[in-house]
Amino acid sequence: MRRKLAAGNWKMNGLSASLVEVEKLLEYHPKPACEVLICPPATLIAQLAWRIKNKELAVGGQDCHWNASGAHTGDISAPMLVDAGASHVIIGHSERRADHGESDALVQAKCTAALAAGLTAVVCVGETEHQRDTGITLSVIGMQLAHSLPDDCTAARVVIAYEPVWAIGTGRTPTLAEIGEVHDFIRKTITTRFGAEGNGMRILYGGSVKPSNAAEIFAVSNVDGALVGGASLKASDFGAIIAALEAA
Ligand code: PGA
């Protein structure tokens, strides 16, 4: 049985005052039946981790460097995330792939660094609108999986997030059949490569998940949860998404 996961990605949003939303969320969901993860900006990780100590909530980073330390001004390493209280890290989000030119090889190196530090890696893949329109979605996802995942991925330590680039922050989502097609394809691909570990890995859907569409998305085969951007910023919205996942 794969434990369902609701992950919130705050992106470059949130100041100390925003942590009140997490407190509200915990009031609403003190003992969630699924795993809940919040990835705030790096500046809030330590503060959030300290505030939620002994609570049923995990804290994650949004990126890490592929080296553990060194002369890389402005970067944050995986051991630093662990030191700040994070247990997870998002790797290869499409915004990093686009804004910072991150390649599959770089994503793979970052994933290796995250695993070496003891973090659980949430590795993102997803096609652009042009790639979907030209019918190459599955081959794009297949290539991203092949080259972004290191060989030592395990069910306990790696989560895949399927996020169509054109659905992120746009309010648009693929049809349920399209989501199912990609998730089934990802399951087949990772099971072929990693065997039982691949079968045990969670596959999250991400891209404009909100309270109004969460339940139908969670009913799709091989959807084990969601990576939520905008709707994770408000406790009421993220709480409703968690409730939909618990009920799925
Ligand atoms: P969104 O972002 O929910 O705001 O579309 C999802 C993501 O980028 O992880």
Residues whose N, C-alpha, C, O or C-beta is under 5 A from the ligand:
A	BS01	PGA	N9 A167 I168 G169 T170 G206 G207 S208 V209 L227 V228 G229 G230 A231
